Amino acid sequence: MKVVMSDNSIGQCIQNEIDRIYGIEYGKKTGKVLVPAFLGDFRKVLENSTAGEVVSEEYMTEDKKMHLILKGQKRLGAKGYVPFIVSCICNDRELLSSEVLFLEEML
């Protein structure tokens, strides 16, 4: 799998893929709905997981043009549990070169 991006937020990486698949104009409209929905749902998956366990969730658009797999892990930090996204695969392309902290600002 090819690494596509590493320096942008996970939300921006997903938005870039949506733009690539659907085109810029339609992609921006679609992404405003899809990105918060995907990340919001995945945050709940992480919150309900066991600390240290790597969990994954798959998402598919209705037209089946986009298949997204998010993998993450909840870890114990100094102030409680901290969620990380360890992999983000869209249509067989890995979008991350390293894991990222899952921040509220990403939603």
MOPAC internal coordinates of N, CA, C and O (Angstrom, degrees):
PM7 1SCF
backbone

  N    0.0000 0     0.00 0     0.00 0    0    0    0
  C    1.4401 1     0.00 0     0.00 0    1    0    0
  C    1.5178 1   109.86 1     0.00 0    2    1    0
  O    1.2310 1   120.71 1   -32.72 1    3    2    1
  N    1.2959 1   116.25 1   147.28 1    3    2    1
  C    1.4562 1   122.42 1  -176.68 1    5    3    2
  C    1.5221 1   110.81 1   -98.45 1    6    5    3
  O    1.2310 1   120.02 1   -43.71 1    7    6    5
  N    1.3199 1   117.56 1   136.29 1    7    6    5
  C    1.4563 1   121.75 1   175.11 1    9    7    6
  C    1.5207 1   108.17 1   -79.80 1   10    9    7
  O    1.2310 1   120.57 1   -52.73 1   11   10    9
  N    1.3222 1   116.51 1   127.27 1   11   10    9
  C    1.4549 1   121.12 1  -176.72 1   13   11   10
  C    1.5205 1   111.42 1   -97.14 1   14   13   11
  O    1.2310 1   119.41 1   132.50 1   15   14   13
  N    1.3193 1   118.74 1   -47.50 1   15   14   13
  C    1.4561 1   121.80 1  -176.26 1   17   15   14
  C    1.5164 1   109.65 1  -143.76 1   18   17   15
  O    1.2310 1   120.69 1   -27.11 1   19   18   17
  N    1.3235 1   116.29 1   152.89 1   19   18   17
  C    1.4536 1   119.12 1   175.10 1   21   19   18
  C    1.5114 1   112.63 1  -138.49 1   22   21   19
  O    1.2310 1   119.50 1   161.24 1   23   22   21
  N    1.3321 1   118.56 1   -18.76 1   23   22   21
  C    1.4521 1   119.77 1  -171.93 1   25   23   22
  C    1.5232 1   114.69 1   -97.87 1   26   25   23
  O    1.2310 1   118.98 1   170.41 1   27   26   25
  N    1.3028 1   119.55 1    -9.59 1   27   26   25
  C    1.4569 1   121.72 1   179.75 1   29   27   26
  C    1.5160 1   110.41 1   -98.69 1   30   29   27
  O    1.2310 1   121.01 1   -14.52 1   31   30   29
  N    1.3205 1   115.68 1   165.48 1   31   30   29
  C    1.4551 1   119.80 1   176.44 1   33   31   30
  C    1.5266 1   109.62 1   -65.14 1   34   33   31
  O    1.2310 1   121.01 1   -18.88 1   35   34   33
  N    1.3022 1   115.68 1   161.12 1   35   34   33
  C    1.4569 1   120.40 1   179.81 1   37   35   34
  C    1.5255 1   110.96 1   -61.83 1   38   37   35
  O    1.2310 1   120.43 1   142.69 1   39   38   37
  N    1.3247 1   116.78 1   -37.31 1   39   38   37
  C    1.4615 1   120.25 1   177.72 1   41   39   38
  C    1.5136 1   112.23 1   -61.90 1   42   41   39
  O    1.2310 1   120.67 1   139.63 1   43   42   41
  N    1.3326 1   116.32 1   -40.37 1   43   42   41
  C    1.4629 1   120.31 1   179.21 1   45   43   42
  C    1.5258 1   110.64 1   -69.56 1   46   45   43
  O    1.2310 1   120.19 1   143.11 1   47   46   45
  N    1.3245 1   117.24 1   -36.89 1   47   46   45
  C    1.4705 1   120.37 1   176.81 1   49   47   46
  C    1.5227 1   110.79 1   -60.98 1   50   49   47
  O    1.2310 1   120.87 1   135.42 1   51   50   49
  N    1.3305 1   115.93 1   -44.58 1   51   50   49
  C    1.4624 1   119.88 1   179.16 1   53   51   50
  C    1.5266 1   110.16 1   -65.94 1   54   53   51
  O    1.2310 1   120.43 1   138.11 1   55   54   53
  N    1.3381 1   116.79 1   -41.89 1   55   54   53
  C    1.4665 1   120.35 1   178.62 1   57   55   54
  C    1.5239 1   110.89 1   -60.91 1   58   57   55
  O    1.2310 1   120.09 1   139.24 1   59   58   57
  N    1.3195 1   117.43 1   -40.76 1   59   58   57
  C    1.4667 1   120.66 1   178.61 1   61   59   58
  C    1.5282 1   111.32 1   -60.89 1   62   61   59
  O    1.2310 1   120.54 1   141.18 1   63   62   61
  N    1.3290 1   116.57 1   -38.82 1   63   62   61
  C    1.4635 1   120.09 1   178.01 1   65   63   62
  C    1.5267 1   111.10 1   -68.31 1   66   65   63
  O    1.2310 1   120.53 1   139.86 1   67   66   65
  N    1.3226 1   116.59 1   -40.14 1   67   66   65
  C    1.4666 1   120.40 1   176.99 1   69   67   66
  C    1.5237 1   109.70 1   -60.61 1   70   69   67
  O    1.2310 1   120.45 1   135.49 1   71   70   69
  N    1.3370 1   116.75 1   -44.51 1   71   70   69
  C    1.4711 1   121.12 1   178.26 1   73   71   70
  C    1.5271 1   111.03 1   -61.32 1   74   73   71
  O    1.2310 1   120.56 1   140.07 1   75   74   73
  N    1.3263 1   116.53 1   -39.93 1   75   74   73
  C    1.4622 1   121.27 1  -179.61 1   77   75   74
  C    1.5290 1   110.89 1   -65.49 1   78   77   75
  O    1.2310 1   120.79 1   140.32 1   79   78   77
  N    1.3219 1   116.10 1   -39.68 1   79   78   77
  C    1.4628 1   121.28 1  -177.04 1   81   79   78
  C    1.5322 1   111.95 1   -76.40 1   82   81   79
  O    1.2310 1   120.66 1   135.66 1   83   82   81
  N    1.3256 1   116.34 1   -44.34 1   83   82   81
  C    1.4688 1   120.80 1  -172.22 1   85   83   82
  C    1.5256 1   114.53 1  -104.02 1   86   85   83
  O    1.2310 1   119.86 1   172.30 1   87   86   85
  N    1.3160 1   117.86 1    -7.70 1   87   86   85
  C    1.4596 1   120.37 1  -173.85 1   89   87   86
  C    1.5216 1   109.64 1    92.11 1   90   89   87
  O    1.2310 1   120.74 1   -24.66 1   91   90   89
  N    1.3231 1   116.18 1   155.34 1   91   90   89
  C    1.4631 1   121.24 1  -173.04 1   93   91   90
  C    1.5335 1   112.57 1   -60.27 1   94   93   91
  O    1.2310 1   119.90 1   128.04 1   95   94   93
  N    1.3084 1   117.80 1   -51.96 1   95   94   93
  C    1.4729 1   120.63 1  -173.91 1   97   95   94
  C    1.5256 1   112.05 1   -62.35 1   98   97   95
  O    1.2310 1   120.26 1   126.09 1   99   98   97
  N    1.3192 1   117.11 1   -53.91 1   99   98   97
  C    1.4625 1   120.52 1  -179.77 1  101   99   98
  C    1.5305 1   110.54 1   -70.65 1  102  101   99
  O    1.2310 1   120.56 1   146.82 1  103  102  101
  N    1.3257 1   116.53 1   -33.18 1  103  102  101
  C    1.4592 1   121.01 1   179.88 1  105  103  102
  C    1.5141 1   113.12 1   -62.35 1  106  105  103
  O    1.2310 1   120.15 1   138.84 1  107  106  105
  N    1.3317 1   117.31 1   -41.16 1  107  106  105
  C    1.4704 1   120.85 1   179.25 1  109  107  106
  C    1.5229 1   110.76 1   -63.33 1  110  109  107
  O    1.2310 1   120.30 1   136.79 1  111  110  109
  N    1.3339 1   117.02 1   -43.21 1  111  110  109
  C    1.4684 1   120.61 1   178.70 1  113  111  110
  C    1.5248 1   110.58 1   -64.40 1  114  113  111
  O    1.2310 1   121.03 1   133.19 1  115  114  113
  N    1.3066 1   115.63 1   -46.81 1  115  114  113
  C    1.4593 1   121.35 1  -178.50 1  117  115  114
  C    1.5254 1   111.26 1   -65.53 1  118  117  115
  O    1.2310 1   120.60 1   137.29 1  119  118  117
  N    1.3202 1   116.46 1   -42.71 1  119  118  117
  C    1.4554 1   121.30 1  -178.01 1  121  119  118
  C    1.5144 1   113.88 1   -62.77 1  122  121  119
  O    1.2310 1   120.16 1   148.86 1  123  122  121
  N    1.3317 1   117.30 1   -31.14 1  123  122  121
  C    1.4695 1   120.65 1   179.45 1  125  123  122
  C    1.5198 1   111.62 1   -62.59 1  126  125  123
  O    1.2310 1   120.59 1   155.52 1  127  126  125
  N    1.3137 1   116.47 1   -24.48 1  127  126  125
  C    1.4626 1   121.55 1   178.55 1  129  127  126
  C    1.5282 1   110.75 1   -97.06 1  130  129  127
  O    1.2310 1   120.64 1   132.96 1  131  130  129
  N    1.3334 1   116.38 1   -47.04 1  131  130  129
  C    1.4646 1   120.64 1  -173.28 1  133  131  130
  C    1.5244 1   113.92 1   -68.85 1  134  133  131
  O    1.2310 1   119.77 1   133.67 1  135  134  133
  N    1.3249 1   118.04 1   -46.33 1  135  134  133
  C    1.4695 1   120.51 1  -174.50 1  137  135  134
  C    1.5316 1   111.19 1   -59.89 1  138  137  135
  O    1.2310 1   118.92 1   127.94 1  139  138  137
  N    1.3462 1   119.67 1   -52.06 1  139  138  137
  C    1.4713 1   118.14 1   177.84 1  141  139  138
  C    1.5272 1   113.16 1   -62.38 1  142  141  139
  O    1.2310 1   120.31 1   145.15 1  143  142  141
  N    1.3297 1   117.01 1   -34.85 1  143  142  141
  C    1.4694 1   119.88 1   179.41 1  145  143  142
  C    1.5257 1   111.11 1   -65.99 1  146  145  143
  O    1.2310 1   120.23 1   131.77 1  147  146  145
  N    1.3307 1   117.17 1   -48.23 1  147  146  145
  C    1.4657 1   120.91 1   179.63 1  149  147  146
  C    1.5296 1   110.87 1   -61.58 1  150  149  147
  O    1.2310 1   120.50 1   129.81 1  151  150  149
  N    1.3349 1   116.66 1   -50.19 1  151  150  149
  C    1.4652 1   120.25 1  -176.00 1  153  151  150
  C    1.5241 1   111.82 1   -69.92 1  154  153  151
  O    1.2310 1   120.04 1   143.35 1  155  154  153
  N    1.3288 1   117.53 1   -36.65 1  155  154  153
  C    1.4610 1   120.21 1   177.46 1  157  155  154
  C    1.5177 1   111.83 1   -64.02 1  158  157  155
  O    1.2310 1   120.69 1   136.47 1  159  158  157
  N    1.3138 1   116.29 1   -43.53 1  159  158  157
  C    1.4580 1   120.07 1   177.92 1  161  159  158
  C    1.5262 1   110.76 1   -65.15 1  162  161  159
  O    1.2310 1   120.54 1   137.57 1  163  162  161
  N    1.3323 1   116.57 1   -42.43 1  163  162  161
  C    1.4593 1   118.68 1  -177.78 1  165  163  162
  C    1.5244 1   111.50 1   -67.59 1  166  165  163
  O    1.2310 1   120.03 1   146.88 1  167  166  165
  N    1.3281 1   117.55 1   -33.12 1  167  166  165
  C    1.4663 1   119.86 1   175.97 1  169  167  166
  C    1.5294 1   109.66 1   -59.68 1  170  169  167
  O    1.2310 1   120.12 1   138.01 1  171  170  169
  N    1.3346 1   117.38 1   -41.99 1  171  170  169
  C    1.4648 1   121.10 1   178.30 1  173  171  170
  C    1.5242 1   110.89 1   -63.60 1  174  173  171
  O    1.2310 1   120.49 1   139.80 1  175  174  173
  N    1.3277 1   116.67 1   -40.20 1  175  174  173
  C    1.4692 1   120.61 1   177.41 1  177  175  174
  C    1.5299 1   109.53 1   -59.61 1  178  177  175
  O    1.2310 1   120.47 1   134.43 1  179  178  177
  N    1.3352 1   116.70 1   -45.57 1  179  178  177
  C    1.4656 1   120.58 1   179.52 1  181  179  178
  C    1.5256 1   111.51 1   -64.68 1  182  181  179
  O    1.2310 1   120.30 1   136.60 1  183  182  181
  N    1.3261 1   117.03 1   -43.40 1  183  182  181
  C    1.4642 1   120.71 1  -178.98 1  185  183  182
  C    1.5233 1   111.51 1   -61.17 1  186  185  183
  O    1.2310 1   120.08 1   146.58 1  187  186  185
  N    1.3151 1   117.46 1   -33.42 1  187  186  185
  C    1.4645 1   121.69 1  -178.58 1  189  187  186
  C    1.5254 1   113.48 1   -88.69 1  190  189  187
  O    1.2310 1   120.37 1   179.90 1  191  190  189
  N    1.3274 1   116.90 1    -0.10 1  191  190  189
  C    1.4680 1   120.08 1  -178.08 1  193  191  190
  C    1.5248 1   111.09 1   -86.63 1  194  193  191
  O    1.2310 1   121.23 1   -12.28 1  195  194  193
  N    1.3137 1   115.26 1   167.72 1  195  194  193
  C    1.4528 1   122.59 1   175.54 1  197  195  194
  C    1.5198 1   108.81 1   -83.07 1  198  197  195
  O    1.2310 1   120.69 1   -42.23 1  199  198  197
  N    1.3320 1   116.29 1   137.77 1  199  198  197
  C    1.4684 1   120.39 1   179.65 1  201  199  198
  C    1.5223 1   110.19 1   -57.00 1  202  201  199
  O    1.2310 1   121.03 1   -44.74 1  203  202  201
  N    1.3244 1   115.63 1   135.26 1  203  202  201
  C    1.4552 1   121.82 1   178.41 1  205  203  202
  C    1.5199 1   114.54 1    89.41 1  206  205  203
  O    1.2310 1   120.04 1   161.90 1  207  206  205
  N    1.3108 1   117.53 1   -18.10 1  207  206  205
  C    1.4666 1   122.01 1  -179.19 1  209  207  206
  C    1.5314 1   109.80 1   -82.92 1  210  209  207
  O    1.2310 1   120.45 1   -47.79 1  211  210  209
  N    1.3293 1   116.75 1   132.21 1  211  210  209
  C    1.4624 1   120.81 1   174.18 1  213  211  210
  C    1.5253 1   107.38 1   -84.39 1  214  213  211
  O    1.2310 1   121.36 1   -57.46 1  215  214  213
  N    1.3323 1   115.00 1   122.54 1  215  214  213
  C    1.4625 1   120.62 1   179.86 1  217  215  214
  C    1.5251 1   109.03 1  -115.51 1  218  217  215
  O    1.2310 1   120.71 1   -24.39 1  219  218  217
  N    1.3191 1   116.24 1   155.61 1  219  218  217
  C    1.4637 1   119.80 1   177.58 1  221  219  218
  C    1.5192 1   109.37 1  -137.25 1  222  221  219
  O    1.2310 1   121.78 1   -24.45 1  223  222  221
  N    1.3112 1   114.20 1   155.55 1  223  222  221
  C    1.4585 1   121.41 1   177.98 1  225  223  222
  C    1.5239 1   107.42 1  -143.37 1  226  225  223
  O    1.2310 1   120.98 1   -40.78 1  227  226  225
  N    1.3220 1   115.72 1   139.22 1  227  226  225
  C    1.4648 1   120.80 1  -179.60 1  229  227  226
  C    1.5206 1   110.12 1  -109.34 1  230  229  227
  O    1.2310 1   121.47 1   -37.56 1  231  230  229
  N    1.3235 1   114.79 1   142.44 1  231  230  229
  C    1.4641 1   122.21 1   178.90 1  233  231  230
  C    1.5205 1   108.29 1  -131.09 1  234  233  231
  O    1.2310 1   120.96 1   -35.52 1  235  234  233
  N    1.3245 1   115.76 1   144.48 1  235  234  233
  C    1.4635 1   121.41 1   179.38 1  237  235  234
  C    1.5275 1   107.26 1  -139.13 1  238  237  235
  O    1.2310 1   120.83 1   -44.69 1  239  238  237
  N    1.3229 1   116.02 1   135.31 1  239  238  237
  C    1.4573 1   118.89 1   175.07 1  241  239  238
  C    1.5273 1   108.79 1   -72.51 1  242  241  239
  O    1.2310 1   120.76 1   -21.67 1  243  242  241
  N    1.3262 1   116.15 1   158.33 1  243  242  241
  C    1.4677 1   120.58 1  -177.46 1  245  243  242
  C    1.5202 1   112.64 1   -57.82 1  246  245  243
  O    1.2310 1   120.58 1   143.53 1  247  246  245
  N    1.3333 1   116.49 1   -36.47 1  247  246  245
  C    1.4654 1   119.96 1  -179.49 1  249  247  246
  C    1.5313 1   112.56 1   -83.11 1  250  249  247
  O    1.2310 1   120.66 1   178.90 1  251  250  249
  N    1.3237 1   116.34 1    -1.10 1  251  250  249
  C    1.4687 1   124.50 1   177.13 1  253  251  250
  C    1.5315 1   113.93 1    64.13 1  254  253  251
  O    1.2310 1   120.39 1  -158.94 1  255  254  253
  N    1.3262 1   116.86 1    21.06 1  255  254  253
  C    1.4654 1   120.21 1   176.73 1  257  255  254
  C    1.5239 1   111.78 1   -81.38 1  258  257  255
  O    1.2310 1   120.68 1   159.20 1  259  258  257
  N    1.3251 1   116.31 1   -20.80 1  259  258  257
  C    1.4618 1   120.04 1  -176.74 1  261  259  258
  C    1.5196 1   109.94 1  -128.62 1  262  261  259
  O    1.2310 1   121.11 1   -56.98 1  263  262  261
  N    1.3280 1   115.48 1   123.02 1  263  262  261
  C    1.4630 1   123.04 1   176.94 1  265  263  262
  C    1.5209 1   106.84 1  -119.53 1  266  265  263
  O    1.2310 1   120.58 1   -65.49 1  267  266  265
  N    1.3241 1   116.49 1   114.51 1  267  266  265
  C    1.4638 1   122.48 1  -175.19 1  269  267  266
  C    1.5213 1   109.75 1  -115.66 1  270  269  267
  O    1.2310 1   120.78 1   -47.62 1  271  270  269
  N    1.3236 1   116.11 1   132.38 1  271  270  269
  C    1.4629 1   121.59 1   175.44 1  273  271  270
  C    1.5221 1   107.32 1  -122.50 1  274  273  271
  O    1.2310 1   120.67 1   -61.53 1  275  274  273
  N    1.3237 1   116.32 1   118.47 1  275  274  273
  C    1.4614 1   121.85 1   176.20 1  277  275  274
  C    1.5228 1   108.45 1  -106.78 1  278  277  275
  O    1.2310 1   120.92 1   -45.04 1  279  278  277
  N    1.3277 1   115.84 1   134.96 1  279  278  277
  C    1.4619 1   121.65 1   176.05 1  281  279  278
  C    1.5160 1   107.50 1  -124.67 1  282  281  279
  O    1.2310 1   120.93 1   -41.20 1  283  282  281
  N    1.3178 1   115.83 1   138.80 1  283  282  281
  C    1.4550 1   119.37 1  -178.17 1  285  283  282
  C    1.5118 1   112.27 1  -151.74 1  286  285  283
  O    1.2310 1   122.18 1    -4.13 1  287  286  285
  N    1.3261 1   113.43 1   175.87 1  287  286  285
  C    1.4575 1   120.27 1  -177.54 1  289  287  286
  C    1.5230 1   108.87 1  -149.84 1  290  289  287
  O    1.2310 1   121.04 1   -42.29 1  291  290  289
  N    1.3225 1   115.61 1   137.71 1  291  290  289
  C    1.4592 1   122.03 1   174.89 1  293  291  290
  C    1.5257 1   106.85 1   -98.41 1  294  293  291
  O    1.2310 1   121.03 1   -56.02 1  295  294  293
  N    1.3457 1   115.63 1   123.98 1  295  294  293
  C    1.4664 1   120.44 1  -177.62 1  297  295  294
  C    1.5200 1   110.14 1  -120.71 1  298  297  295
  O    1.2310 1   121.00 1   -27.28 1  299  298  297
  N    1.3148 1   115.69 1   152.72 1  299  298  297
  C    1.4553 1   121.13 1   177.75 1  301  299  298
  C    1.5186 1   109.24 1   -81.98 1  302  301  299
  O    1.2310 1   120.67 1   -57.37 1  303  302  301
  N    1.3255 1   116.33 1   122.63 1  303  302  301
  C    1.4565 1   122.29 1   177.63 1  305  303  302
  C    1.5165 1   110.00 1  -114.97 1  306  305  303
  O    1.2310 1   120.35 1     5.16 1  307  306  305
  N    1.3255 1   116.93 1  -174.84 1  307  306  305
  C    1.4596 1   122.24 1  -178.05 1  309  307  306
  C    1.5309 1   112.31 1   -62.20 1  310  309  307
  O    1.2310 1   120.18 1   148.09 1  311  310  309
  N    1.3315 1   117.25 1   -31.91 1  311  310  309
  C    1.4658 1   121.44 1  -177.11 1  313  311  310
  C    1.5216 1   112.36 1  -112.15 1  314  313  311
  O    1.2310 1   119.90 1  -154.34 1  315  314  313
  N    1.3000 1   117.80 1    25.66 1  315  314  313
  C    1.4611 1   121.18 1  -179.77 1  317  315  314
  C    1.5142 1   111.61 1   116.65 1  318  317  315
  O    1.2310 1   121.41 1    22.94 1  319  318  317
  N    1.3122 1   114.90 1  -157.06 1  319  318  317
  C    1.4590 1   120.00 1  -177.48 1  321  319  318
  C    1.5218 1   111.55 1   -81.56 1  322  321  319
  O    1.2310 1   121.27 1   -40.29 1  323  322  321
  N    1.3281 1   115.17 1   139.71 1  323  322  321
  C    1.4618 1   122.32 1  -178.10 1  325  323  322
  C    1.5296 1   108.09 1  -123.08 1  326  325  323
  O    1.2310 1   119.93 1   -56.01 1  327  326  325
  N    1.3551 1   117.73 1   123.99 1  327  326  325
  C    1.4649 1   120.16 1   179.58 1  329  327  326
  C    1.5339 1   112.27 1   -87.28 1  330  329  327
  O    1.2310 1   120.55 1   -41.56 1  331  330  329
  N    1.3124 1   116.55 1   138.44 1  331  330  329
  C    1.4650 1   123.04 1   176.76 1  333  331  330
  C    1.5201 1   109.09 1  -126.08 1  334  333  331
  O    1.2310 1   120.36 1   -34.58 1  335  334  333
  N    1.3214 1   116.92 1   145.42 1  335  334  333
  C    1.4579 1   121.68 1   168.57 1  337  335  334
  C    1.5191 1   105.68 1  -100.55 1  338  337  335
  O    1.2310 1   120.53 1   -58.85 1  339  338  337
  N    1.3209 1   116.59 1   121.15 1  339  338  337
  C    1.4615 1   120.81 1  -175.75 1  341  339  338
  C    1.5235 1   112.78 1  -100.97 1  342  341  339
  O    1.2310 1   120.29 1   164.25 1  343  342  341
  N    1.3348 1   117.05 1   -15.75 1  343  342  341
  C    1.4588 1   120.57 1   178.51 1  345  343  342
  C    1.5231 1   109.30 1  -159.54 1  346  345  343
  O    1.2310 1   121.21 1   -36.69 1  347  346  345
  N    1.3146 1   115.28 1   143.31 1  347  346  345
  C    1.4639 1   122.08 1   176.15 1  349  347  346
  C    1.5235 1   106.81 1  -140.10 1  350  349  347
  O    1.2310 1   120.75 1   -73.39 1  351  350  349
  N    1.3239 1   116.17 1   106.61 1  351  350  349
  C    1.4630 1   121.61 1  -176.24 1  353  351  350
  C    1.5241 1   108.70 1  -112.36 1  354  353  351
  O    1.2310 1   120.74 1   -54.03 1  355  354  353
  N    1.3099 1   116.19 1   125.97 1  355  354  353
  C    1.4619 1   121.67 1   177.69 1  357  355  354
  C    1.5214 1   108.49 1  -123.65 1  358  357  355
  O    1.2310 1   120.84 1   -61.39 1  359  358  357
  N    1.3217 1   115.99 1   118.61 1  359  358  357
  C    1.4685 1   121.62 1  -178.77 1  361  359  358
  C    1.5289 1   111.50 1    49.04 1  362  361  359
  O    1.2310 1   120.88 1  -131.31 1  363  362  361
  N    1.3216 1   115.92 1    48.69 1  363  362  361
  C    1.4678 1   124.60 1   176.88 1  365  363  362
  C    1.5274 1   114.27 1    69.82 1  366  365  363
  O    1.2310 1   119.77 1  -164.99 1  367  366  365
  N    1.3284 1   118.05 1    15.01 1  367  366  365
  C    1.4742 1   121.92 1   177.28 1  369  367  366
  C    1.5246 1   109.08 1  -113.66 1  370  369  367
  O    1.2310 1   120.29 1   -57.73 1  371  370  369
  N    1.3129 1   117.06 1   122.27 1  371  370  369
  C    1.4625 1   121.43 1   175.93 1  373  371  370
  C    1.5233 1   108.29 1   -73.79 1  374  373  371
  O    1.2310 1   120.41 1   -54.74 1  375  374  373
  N    1.3316 1   116.82 1   125.26 1  375  374  373
  C    1.4570 1   121.20 1  -177.31 1  377  375  374
  C    1.5253 1   113.52 1   -93.85 1  378  377  375
  O    1.2310 1   120.11 1   167.67 1  379  378  377
  N    1.3230 1   117.40 1   -12.33 1  379  378  377
  C    1.4652 1   120.90 1  -177.92 1  381  379  378
  C    1.5204 1   111.06 1  -113.45 1  382  381  379
  O    1.2310 1   120.95 1   -37.22 1  383  382  381
  N    1.3224 1   115.79 1   142.78 1  383  382  381
  C    1.4607 1   119.13 1   173.51 1  385  383  382
  C    1.5236 1   110.40 1   -97.75 1  386  385  383
  O    1.2310 1   120.40 1   164.68 1  387  386  385
  N    1.3330 1   116.84 1   -15.32 1  387  386  385
  C    1.4605 1   121.73 1   175.65 1  389  387  386
  C    1.5250 1   108.10 1  -155.06 1  390  389  387
  O    1.2310 1   120.58 1   -15.61 1  391  390  389
  N    1.3153 1   116.49 1   164.39 1  391  390  389
  C    1.4591 1   119.99 1  -179.10 1  393  391  390
  C    1.5311 1   110.26 1   -66.96 1  394  393  391
  O    1.2310 1   120.90 1   -24.15 1  395  394  393
  N    1.3291 1   115.88 1   155.85 1  395  394  393
  C    1.4609 1   121.12 1   179.59 1  397  395  394
  C    1.5193 1   109.91 1  -131.78 1  398  397  395
  O    1.2310 1   121.30 1   -33.79 1  399  398  397
  N    1.3145 1   115.11 1   146.21 1  399  398  397
  C    1.4524 1   122.01 1   174.85 1  401  399  398
  C    1.5222 1   108.03 1   -68.84 1  402  401  399
  O    1.2310 1   120.03 1   -46.45 1  403  402  401
  N    1.3054 1   117.55 1   133.55 1  403  402  401
  C    1.4648 1   122.64 1  -178.10 1  405  403  402
  C    1.5258 1   107.59 1   -90.14 1  406  405  403
  O    1.2310 1   120.61 1   -80.17 1  407  406  405
  N    1.3203 1   116.44 1    99.83 1  407  406  405
  C    1.4569 1   122.41 1  -176.28 1  409  407  406
  C    1.5220 1   111.47 1   -95.90 1  410  409  407
  O    1.2310 1   120.36 1   -24.49 1  411  410  409
  N    1.3392 1   116.92 1   155.51 1  411  410  409
  C    1.4660 1   122.11 1   177.35 1  413  411  410
  C    1.5231 1   111.55 1   -59.16 1  414  413  411
  O    1.2310 1   120.19 1   146.57 1  415  414  413
  N    1.3431 1   117.24 1   -33.43 1  415  414  413
  C    1.4615 1   121.17 1  -177.54 1  417  415  414
  C    1.5262 1   111.90 1   -63.45 1  418  417  415
  O    1.2310 1   119.88 1   164.05 1  419  418  417
  N    1.3153 1   117.83 1   -15.95 1  419  418  417
  C    1.4620 1   121.17 1  -177.86 1  421  419  418
  C    1.5183 1   111.92 1   -75.22 1  422  421  419
  O    1.2310 1   120.03 1   163.29 1  423  422  421
  N    1.3139 1   117.56 1   -16.71 1  423  422  421
  C    1.4718 1   120.25 1  -177.34 1  425  423  422
  C    1.5004 1   111.29 1   -83.58 1  426  425  423
  O    1.2310 1   120.10 1   180.00 1  427  426  425

